[in-house]
Amino acid sequence: MAATAKGTRRETGIQVIARASEILRLLAKSEHGTTLRSLSDDTGLPRSTVHRIVVALAAENLAVWDPERGVAELGLGLISLALSRRQRLRDAVRPYLEALVRKVDETVDLVTLRGETVLFVDQVMAHQLLVISAIGAMLPVHCTACGKALLAALPPEDAERILPKTLKAYTPHTITDRTQLLEQLEQVRSSRLAFDHDEHTVGVSAVGGVIHNAWGEVAAITIPVPTLRFAGREEELGRALLDTCDQLDDVLMRV
């Protein structure tokens, strides 16, 4: 009997966490806050249950609850946790990015996945200056080397889910056929390297690879290079990138 009660409490606790997580995801999608009614409709939960969860999240600074307007927003506590985690990633990775830049004399970027886009979280510039994106920039996932590397690191069904239904053409070289792109992702899983040949920006090519931590999370490192300088260097750049990724995998598994 005691075991049954304990199991029930465990299931109830997991259910509460799942419901709170769902509400946090909905709050993250809203720029100007969400009403309890909207949260109730989206989650299928009673409004009283949504209210209890929102108040509890607000008590932990994970949400902001304005009872006068009846609106909830994402709290700064969750944002600060995310920023702190990203800063730790940058701190651990940056010396290796700097070493890679010295080795290949090209700019190197650190990128994470954000829905259908990639987010640039750090950058080390080379003497041969080429800045395609700045820290904080977001680019489409389907036509960037880092985006394809990150997609290939996911289970195939998750990659298919994240890919937009319609793949926008940014240049004449952008792959807009989902089947063709998914086949290319299989090649990336095998080679561990993803390439962008003028697919997002004409005149710019790139190679990307992923790094992993002990929790199964991934980020990407990418080397963007002018296409004229990239031709003939794919193997050299890819080999240097994989060496760096392997070193970082060892480090991040212990962090």
C-alpha positions as CSV (number, residue, x, y, z in Angstrom):
1,M,0.0,0.0,0.0
2,A,2.8,2.3,0.9
3,A,4.6,1.5,-2.3
4,T,1.5,2.4,-4.3
5,A,1.1,5.7,-2.5
6,K,4.8,6.5,-3.1
7,G,4.4,5.7,-6.8
8,T,1.3,7.9,-7.0
9,R,3.2,10.8,-5.5
10,R,6.0,10.3,-7.9
11,E,3.6,10.3,-10.9
12,T,1.8,13.4,-9.5
13,G,5.2,15.2,-9.2
14,I,6.2,14.4,-12.7
15,Q,2.8,15.5,-14.0
16,V,3.2,18.9,-12.2
17,I,6.6,19.4,-13.7
18,A,5.3,18.5,-17.2
19,R,2.4,21.0,-16.9
20,A,4.7,23.8,-15.6
21,S,7.1,23.1,-18.4
22,E,4.3,23.3,-21.0
23,I,3.1,26.6,-19.6
24,L,6.7,28.0,-19.6
25,R,7.0,27.1,-23.3
26,L,3.8,28.9,-24.1
27,L,4.9,32.0,-22.1
28,A,8.3,31.9,-24.0
29,K,6.4,32.2,-27.3
30,S,4.4,35.2,-26.2
31,E,6.0,38.7,-26.6
32,H,3.4,40.6,-24.5
33,G,2.1,38.1,-22.1
34,T,-0.7,35.5,-22.1
35,T,-4.0,35.3,-20.3
36,L,-5.0,32.4,-18.1
37,R,-7.8,31.7,-20.4
38,S,-5.4,31.4,-23.4
39,L,-3.1,29.1,-21.4
40,S,-6.0,27.0,-20.3
41,D,-7.2,26.6,-23.9
42,D,-3.8,25.8,-25.2
43,T,-3.0,23.2,-22.5
44,G,-6.4,21.8,-21.9
45,L,-6.0,22.4,-18.2
46,P,-8.7,24.0,-15.9
47,R,-8.1,27.7,-15.4
48,S,-7.8,27.1,-11.7
49,T,-5.0,24.7,-12.3
50,V,-3.2,27.1,-14.6
51,H,-3.6,29.8,-12.0
52,R,-2.0,27.7,-9.3
53,I,1.0,26.8,-11.6
54,V,1.5,30.4,-12.7
55,V,1.5,31.7,-9.2
56,A,4.0,29.0,-8.1
57,L,6.2,29.9,-11.1
58,A,6.0,33.6,-10.2
59,A,7.0,32.8,-6.6
60,E,10.2,31.4,-8.0
61,N,10.8,34.3,-10.4
62,L,10.2,32.0,-13.4
63,A,7.1,33.8,-14.4
64,V,5.5,37.3,-13.9
65,W,1.9,37.3,-12.9
66,D,-0.2,40.5,-13.1
67,P,-3.5,39.7,-11.4
68,E,-5.0,43.2,-12.4
69,R,-4.5,42.5,-16.1
70,G,-4.9,38.8,-15.7
71,V,-1.7,38.3,-17.8
72,A,1.3,36.1,-17.2
73,E,4.8,36.6,-18.8
74,L,8.1,34.8,-18.7
75,G,10.1,35.7,-15.7
76,L,13.7,37.0,-15.6
77,G,14.8,34.0,-13.4
78,L,14.5,31.6,-16.3
79,I,16.1,34.0,-18.7
80,S,19.1,34.5,-16.3
81,L,19.5,30.8,-15.9
82,A,19.6,30.4,-19.7
83,L,22.1,33.2,-20.1
84,S,24.3,31.8,-17.3
85,R,24.3,28.4,-19.0
86,R,25.2,29.9,-22.3
87,Q,28.0,31.9,-20.7
88,R,29.5,28.7,-19.2
89,L,29.4,27.2,-22.6
90,R,31.2,30.1,-24.1
91,D,33.8,30.2,-21.4
92,A,34.6,26.5,-21.8
93,V,34.7,26.6,-25.6
94,R,36.4,29.9,-26.4
95,P,40.1,28.8,-25.9
96,Y,39.5,26.0,-28.4
97,L,37.9,28.4,-30.8
98,E,40.9,30.7,-30.5
99,A,43.3,27.8,-31.2
100,L,41.2,26.8,-34.2
101,V,41.4,30.4,-35.6
102,R,45.2,30.4,-35.2
103,K,45.4,27.0,-37.0
104,V,43.2,27.9,-40.0
105,D,43.4,31.7,-40.0
106,E,39.7,32.0,-40.6
107,T,36.8,33.3,-38.4
108,V,35.1,30.7,-36.3
109,D,31.6,30.8,-34.8
110,L,29.9,29.0,-31.9
111,V,26.2,28.4,-32.6
112,T,23.2,26.8,-30.9
113,L,19.8,25.7,-32.2
114,R,16.8,27.9,-31.6
115,G,13.7,26.3,-33.2
116,E,13.9,26.7,-37.0
117,T,16.9,29.0,-36.7
118,V,20.5,29.0,-35.4
119,L,21.7,31.5,-32.8
120,F,25.3,32.7,-32.9
121,V,26.5,32.9,-29.3
122,D,30.2,33.5,-29.8
123,Q,32.7,34.5,-32.5
124,V,36.5,34.6,-32.8
125,M,37.6,36.7,-35.8
126,A,40.7,36.0,-37.9
127,H,43.1,38.5,-39.5
128,Q,41.4,37.6,-42.8
129,L,38.3,39.4,-41.7
130,L,34.9,38.0,-42.8
131,V,31.9,38.7,-40.6
132,I,28.7,37.2,-41.9
133,S,26.9,37.3,-38.6
134,A,27.4,38.8,-35.2
135,I,26.8,37.4,-31.8
136,G,23.1,37.2,-31.2
137,A,22.3,36.9,-34.9
138,M,19.8,34.2,-36.0
139,L,20.0,32.5,-39.4
140,P,17.8,29.8,-41.0
141,V,18.6,26.2,-40.0
142,H,18.2,24.6,-43.5
143,C,20.8,26.5,-45.5
144,T,23.7,27.0,-43.1
145,A,26.5,24.6,-42.3
146,C,26.0,25.0,-38.6
147,G,22.2,24.5,-38.9
148,K,22.6,21.3,-41.0
149,A,25.2,20.0,-38.5
150,L,22.8,20.6,-35.6
151,L,19.9,19.0,-37.4
152,A,22.0,16.0,-38.2
153,A,22.8,15.6,-34.5
154,L,19.1,15.1,-33.8
155,P,17.1,11.9,-34.2
156,P,15.8,12.0,-37.8
157,E,12.2,12.4,-36.7
158,D,13.1,15.5,-34.6
159,A,15.0,17.0,-37.5
160,E,12.0,16.5,-39.8
161,R,9.8,18.2,-37.2
162,I,12.0,21.2,-36.8
163,L,12.5,21.8,-40.6
164,P,10.0,24.3,-42.0
165,K,7.4,22.9,-44.3
166,T,8.6,25.3,-47.0
167,L,12.4,25.8,-47.3
168,K,13.0,29.4,-48.4
169,A,15.5,30.0,-51.2
170,Y,18.1,32.6,-50.1
171,T,20.3,32.0,-53.1
172,P,20.1,30.0,-56.3
173,H,22.1,27.3,-54.4
174,T,19.8,26.9,-51.5
175,I,18.3,23.4,-51.1
176,T,14.6,23.8,-51.1
177,D,13.6,20.2,-51.5
178,R,13.0,18.6,-48.1
179,T,13.7,15.1,-49.3
180,Q,17.1,16.2,-50.8
181,L,18.0,18.0,-47.6
182,L,17.1,15.1,-45.4
183,E,19.2,12.8,-47.6
184,Q,22.1,15.3,-47.1
185,L,21.6,15.1,-43.3
186,E,22.2,11.4,-43.5
187,Q,25.5,12.0,-45.2
188,V,26.4,14.6,-42.4
189,R,25.6,12.0,-39.7
190,S,28.1,9.7,-41.4
191,S,30.9,12.2,-42.1
192,R,30.2,14.5,-39.0
193,L,30.7,17.5,-41.3
194,A,28.1,19.8,-42.8
195,F,28.8,22.2,-45.7
196,D,27.2,25.3,-47.0
197,H,28.2,26.2,-50.6
198,D,26.8,29.6,-51.3
199,E,23.5,28.4,-49.9
200,H,22.7,31.3,-47.5
201,T,24.9,34.0,-49.0
202,V,26.4,34.1,-52.4
203,G,30.2,34.2,-52.2
204,V,30.3,32.6,-48.7
205,S,30.8,28.9,-48.0
206,A,31.2,27.2,-44.6
207,V,31.9,23.9,-42.8
208,G,30.2,23.0,-39.5
209,G,30.5,20.3,-36.9
210,V,28.9,19.7,-33.5
211,I,30.1,19.3,-29.9
212,H,28.3,17.5,-27.1
213,N,28.2,17.7,-23.3
214,A,27.4,15.0,-20.7
215,W,23.7,15.7,-20.8
216,G,23.4,15.0,-24.6
217,E,23.1,18.7,-25.5
218,V,24.8,19.9,-28.7
219,A,26.2,23.2,-30.1
220,A,27.9,23.7,-33.4
221,I,31.2,25.2,-34.5
222,T,31.3,26.7,-38.0
223,I,34.1,28.2,-40.2
224,P,32.7,30.6,-42.8
225,V,35.1,31.4,-45.6
226,P,34.8,33.3,-48.9
227,T,33.9,30.7,-51.6
228,L,36.9,31.6,-53.7
229,R,39.2,30.8,-50.7
230,F,37.1,27.9,-49.6
231,A,37.5,25.9,-52.8
232,G,40.3,23.3,-52.3
233,R,40.4,23.8,-48.5
234,E,37.3,21.8,-47.6
235,E,39.3,18.7,-46.4
236,E,41.9,20.8,-44.5
237,L,39.2,22.9,-42.7
238,G,37.0,19.9,-42.1
239,R,39.9,17.9,-40.5
240,A,40.9,20.9,-38.3
241,L,37.3,21.4,-37.2
242,L,36.8,17.7,-36.3
243,D,40.0,17.7,-34.3
244,T,38.6,20.7,-32.3
245,C,35.2,19.1,-31.9
246,D,36.8,15.9,-30.6
247,Q,38.9,17.8,-28.0
248,L,35.9,19.7,-26.8
249,D,33.7,16.6,-26.5
250,D,36.3,15.3,-24.1
251,V,36.3,18.5,-22.1
252,L,32.5,19.1,-22.1
253,M,31.9,15.6,-21.0
254,R,33.7,16.4,-17.7
255,V,32.2,19.9,-17.2
